[in-house]
Amino acid sequence: MSSPEALEREALKSRIRALGRGLGFDAVGFSGIDLAAEEAALSAWLAAGYHGEMDYMVRHGARRARPGELVPGTVSVITARVDYLAGVKPHPPSADDDAGEARVSVYAWGRDYHKVLRGRLRQLALAIEAEVGAFGHRVFTDSAPVMEVALGVRGGLGWRGKHTLLLSREAGSYFFLGEIYTDLDLPPDAPQDDHCGACFACAEACPTGAITAPYRLDARRCISYLTIELKGAIPEDLRPLVGNRIYGCDDCQAACPWNKYARVAALPDFRQVRNGLDRARLTDLFAWSEAEFASRMAGSAILRIGHAKWLSNIAVALGNALAEEADPARAANLRAALLSRADHPDDAVRESVGWALGRAARTEP
């Protein structure tokens, strides 16, 4: 039989969930802070060099798996989920796709999730404080060494899919996660079972073979890493595989059967597609000046990569599109766009443009 104190803590969890729903969170879970098993897996992943140039992951080391060291006094973690689909679900690439149309990861179509979630997590913390009084806490949204998938799993929000993302039977994987590290002693939720079964559709759909085994991702080959985290130009051997993806990649998620249950975002921050990024032309995006990029991408997660990286990514995509284009007029338009940046001051942009023009020349009859 549960003790009165335990019942009170469960009641507080229910109240926190209700407060979270009122603030736009689609689910709230509670976990402890013992991530010893995940720490061992993280150490092996880092030792294999799968993190690429993300040196901050090494610098933070074990603190990622030790919430009590990152925020002293932490005994529980509140993990909140926010769905982000703007409407139409992404589809896996097909032969009928227009190579001249940019593919931007759906999560970046709306407002910068860092700001949106952080603000709402702070409101949730204030609402909890109004219920229980002052308490120790700190909020995170992909902004510190936090193992958010592991905490989401331990908080009962889903299971780790073979693509390494958190999966939910009710919502697929198109969602953001945010955390509140707290000194409140809250009973952990029961974890969910793994429901991937024998399916390995995510790895089969990955254009670059970044999912090297179930639950193992080599970030150095992942298009999201190559177009966002990697400084400088995309490695030449991977460029043809990137296709027209200029910021992130949704292919592993689009292929996942569980995403038939993915939900459209409730928050207007993510329901509205900004700058027409769901159907933008590569040539139009490539023409943006640095000032126009900064203005259009204000309030977007894309702003973080900077204008030069943006142009370098698009140059690769233009080269791939040009190599496939059979219509002379459309090909001329793509080539003219590339030539307009041939003398760009950034080394990576110039090199990517040169490669793109050369790739097209090598594929011409």
C-alpha positions in Angstrom: 0.0 0.0 0.0 1.3 3.5 -0.9 2.2 5.8 2.0 0.5 9.1 2.3 3.7 10.8 1.4 3.9 8.8 -1.8 0.3 9.6 -2.7 1.0 13.2 -2.2 4.0 13.0 -4.6 1.9 11.3 -7.2 -0.7 14.0 -6.8 1.9 16.6 -7.3 3.0 14.8 -10.5 -0.5 14.9 -11.8 -0.8 18.6 -11.0 2.5 19.3 -12.8 1.2 17.4 -15.8 -1.9 19.5 -15.8 0.1 22.7 -15.5 2.3 21.5 -18.4 -0.7 20.8 -20.6 -2.0 24.3 -19.9 1.3 25.7 -21.2 1.2 23.8 -24.4 3.3 20.7 -23.6 1.9 17.5 -25.2 3.3 15.2 -22.5 5.3 15.4 -19.3 7.3 12.6 -17.7 9.4 12.1 -14.5 12.6 10.3 -14.1 15.4 9.7 -11.6 19.0 10.6 -12.3 20.8 7.2 -12.5 22.1 7.0 -16.0 25.0 4.7 -15.4 24.1 2.3 -18.3 23.7 5.3 -20.7 27.1 6.7 -19.5 28.9 3.5 -20.5 27.3 3.6 -24.0 28.1 7.3 -24.3 31.8 6.7 -23.4 32.0 3.9 -26.1 30.4 6.2 -28.7 32.8 9.0 -28.0 35.8 6.6 -28.0 34.8 5.5 -31.5 34.9 9.1 -32.7 31.3 9.1 -33.8 30.8 12.6 -32.5 33.0 14.1 -35.2 33.8 17.7 -34.6 31.4 18.1 -31.7 34.2 18.4 -29.2 31.9 19.9 -26.6 30.5 16.4 -26.1 34.0 15.2 -25.0 34.6 18.3 -22.9 31.5 17.7 -20.9 32.3 14.1 -20.5 30.5 12.2 -17.8 28.5 15.3 -16.7 26.0 14.5 -19.5 25.1 11.3 -17.7 25.3 12.7 -14.2 22.5 15.2 -13.6 23.5 15.6 -10.0 26.9 16.8 -11.0 25.7 19.2 -13.7 23.2 20.7 -11.3 24.1 19.9 -7.6 21.0 18.9 -5.6 19.1 17.4 -8.5 17.2 14.3 -7.5 14.5 14.2 -10.2 14.1 15.3 -13.8 10.9 16.6 -15.4 10.9 16.0 -19.2 8.4 17.8 -21.4 7.4 17.0 -25.0 6.2 19.4 -27.6 5.0 18.2 -31.1 6.3 20.2 -34.0 4.8 19.1 -37.3 3.5 22.0 -39.2 0.9 20.0 -41.1 1.9 17.7 -43.9 4.2 15.0 -42.8 7.6 14.7 -44.7 7.8 11.9 -47.3 10.8 9.8 -48.1 12.6 11.1 -51.2 11.5 9.6 -54.5 12.4 9.8 -58.2 9.5 12.2 -58.7 11.0 14.8 -56.4 12.1 18.2 -57.8 15.9 18.3 -57.2 15.8 22.1 -57.5 13.5 22.4 -54.4 15.3 22.7 -51.1 14.7 20.1 -48.4 14.8 21.7 -44.9 14.2 19.6 -41.8 10.6 20.1 -40.6 11.7 21.1 -37.1 13.3 24.3 -38.6 10.2 25.4 -40.5 8.8 27.3 -37.5 10.3 29.4 -34.7 13.5 28.5 -32.9 12.5 25.7 -30.5 15.3 26.6 -28.0 13.5 29.9 -27.2 10.0 28.6 -27.3 10.5 25.6 -25.1 12.9 27.4 -22.7 10.3 30.1 -22.1 7.5 27.7 -21.5 9.7 25.5 -19.2 10.4 28.6 -17.1 6.7 29.3 -16.9 6.1 25.7 -15.8 8.8 26.1 -13.1 7.1 29.3 -11.8 3.7 27.5 -11.8 5.2 24.6 -9.8 6.7 27.2 -7.4 3.3 28.7 -6.9 2.1 25.2 -5.8 5.0 24.1 -3.6 7.0 27.2 -2.7 10.6 27.9 -3.7 12.5 24.9 -5.0 15.8 24.2 -6.6 15.6 23.8 -10.4 17.2 24.6 -13.8 15.7 24.3 -17.2 17.3 23.0 -20.4 16.4 22.8 -24.0 19.2 21.2 -26.0 21.3 23.9 -24.4 23.7 22.0 -22.1 25.2 18.5 -21.6 21.8 16.7 -21.1 21.0 13.2 -22.3 17.5 14.1 -23.2 16.6 10.9 -25.0 17.8 8.8 -22.1 15.8 10.9 -19.6 12.7 10.8 -21.9 13.0 7.0 -21.9 13.4 6.8 -18.2 10.5 9.2 -17.8 8.1 7.0 -19.7 7.7 9.2 -22.7 8.8 6.5 -25.2 11.7 4.3 -26.1 14.9 4.9 -28.0 14.4 4.0 -31.7 17.0 2.3 -33.8 17.7 5.7 -35.3 18.6 6.8 -31.7 15.7 9.3 -31.5 12.9 9.0 -28.9 9.8 7.2 -30.2 6.3 7.3 -28.9 3.4 5.0 -29.8 1.1 8.0 -29.6 3.2 10.6 -31.3 6.0 9.1 -33.4 9.2 11.1 -33.2 8.4 14.6 -34.6 8.7 16.4 -31.3 11.0 18.5 -29.1 12.1 17.7 -25.6 13.0 20.0 -22.7 13.9 19.3 -19.1 13.7 20.7 -15.6 16.3 19.4 -13.3 14.9 19.7 -9.8 15.5 19.0 -6.1 11.9 17.8 -5.8 11.7 14.1 -5.0 9.2 12.9 -7.6 8.6 9.2 -8.2 9.8 8.1 -11.7 7.4 7.0 -14.3 7.5 3.5 -15.6 9.5 3.1 -18.8 7.9 1.9 -22.0 8.8 -1.3 -23.9 10.8 -1.1 -27.1 8.4 -1.5 -30.1 10.8 -1.3 -33.0 10.8 -5.1 -33.3 12.6 -6.4 -36.4 12.0 -3.2 -38.4 15.1 -1.3 -39.6 13.4 1.0 -42.1 15.2 4.1 -40.6 18.7 2.7 -41.5 17.6 1.6 -44.9 16.3 5.1 -45.6 19.4 6.9 -44.5 21.1 8.4 -47.6 24.6 8.3 -46.2 24.5 5.1 -44.1 24.9 7.0 -40.9 22.9 4.4 -38.9 25.6 1.8 -38.8 23.8 -0.7 -36.5 20.6 -0.7 -34.4 20.7 2.2 -31.9 24.1 3.4 -33.2 24.6 6.6 -35.2 27.8 7.8 -36.8 27.3 11.5 -36.7 30.1 12.1 -39.1 27.9 10.7 -41.9 24.6 12.1 -40.7 23.2 14.9 -42.9 21.9 16.8 -39.9 25.5 16.9 -38.6 27.0 17.7 -42.0 24.7 20.6 -42.7 24.4 22.0 -39.2 27.1 21.0 -36.8 30.1 20.5 -39.1 32.2 23.7 -39.6 33.1 24.4 -43.1 32.2 22.4 -46.2 30.7 19.0 -46.4 33.2 16.2 -47.2 33.5 15.7 -50.9 32.7 11.9 -50.9 29.4 12.6 -49.1 28.2 15.5 -51.2 26.4 13.5 -53.9 24.5 11.6 -51.2 23.2 14.8 -49.6 21.1 15.6 -52.6 19.0 18.7 -52.1 19.0 18.6 -48.3 20.4 22.0 -47.1 19.6 22.0 -43.4 19.0 18.8 -41.5 17.4 15.6 -42.7 14.1 13.8 -41.9 14.6 10.6 -44.0 14.9 8.2 -41.1 11.8 9.6 -39.4 9.8 9.8 -42.6 10.5 6.0 -43.1 9.5 5.1 -39.5 6.1 3.3 -39.4 5.4 4.8 -36.0 5.3 8.3 -37.4 1.9 7.6 -38.9 0.8 8.6 -35.4 2.8 11.8 -35.4 0.7 14.8 -34.4 0.4 18.3 -35.8 1.8 20.9 -33.5 -0.6 22.6 -31.1 1.6 25.6 -30.7 1.3 28.3 -33.4 5.1 28.8 -33.2 5.5 25.5 -35.1 2.3 25.3 -37.1 3.2 28.3 -39.2 5.9 27.7 -41.9 8.2 30.6 -42.1 9.8 31.9 -45.3 8.1 29.2 -47.4 10.8 26.7 -46.4 8.5 23.7 -47.1 8.7 24.5 -50.9 11.5 27.0 -51.4 13.7 26.9 -54.5 17.5 26.4 -54.1 18.2 29.3 -56.4 16.0 31.7 -54.4 17.6 30.8 -51.1 21.1 31.0 -52.6 20.4 34.6 -53.7 19.8 35.8 -50.1 22.4 38.4 -49.0 23.9 38.1 -45.6 21.6 40.9 -44.3 18.6 39.2 -45.9 19.6 35.8 -44.4 19.9 37.5 -40.9 16.5 39.2 -41.3 14.6 36.3 -42.7 16.0 33.8 -40.2 15.6 36.0 -37.1 13.9 33.8 -34.6 14.8 30.6 -36.5 17.2 27.8 -35.4 18.7 28.1 -38.9 20.3 31.5 -38.0 22.8 29.7 -35.8 24.8 28.1 -38.8 25.5 31.5 -40.3 25.2 32.8 -43.9 28.5 31.2 -45.2 27.5 27.7 -44.0 24.0 28.2 -45.5 25.5 29.1 -48.9 28.0 26.3 -48.8 25.2 23.7 -48.1 23.1 25.2 -50.9 26.0 25.1 -53.3 26.3 21.4 -52.8 22.6 20.9 -53.4 22.7 23.1 -56.5 25.6 20.9 -57.9 23.5 17.8 -57.3 20.5 19.4 -58.9 22.5 20.6 -61.9 24.0 17.1 -62.4 20.4 15.7 -62.8 18.8 18.5 -64.7 18.0 17.6 -68.3 16.2 20.9 -69.3 18.8 23.3 -70.8 17.0 26.5 -69.5 16.7 25.2 -66.0 20.3 24.0 -66.0 21.4 27.4 -67.2 19.5 29.0 -64.3 21.2 26.7 -61.8 24.7 27.3 -63.3 24.2 31.1 -63.2 23.2 30.9 -59.6 26.4 29.0 -58.8 28.6 31.4 -60.8 27.1 34.3 -58.9 29.0 33.1 -55.8 32.2 31.8 -57.5 34.2 34.7 -55.9 32.6 34.6 -52.5 35.1 35.6 -49.7 34.5 32.4 -47.7 36.8 29.5 -48.6 34.2 26.8 -48.0 31.6 28.6 -50.2 34.0 29.1 -53.1 35.2 25.4 -52.8 31.6 24.1 -52.7 30.7 26.2 -55.7 33.7 25.0 -57.6 32.9 21.4 -56.8 29.2 21.9 -57.8 30.2 23.3 -61.2 32.8 20.5 -61.7 30.3 17.8 -60.7 27.8 19.0 -63.3 30.6 19.2 -66.0 31.6 15.6 -65.2 28.1 14.3 -65.6 27.4 16.1 -68.9 27.4 13.9 -72.0 
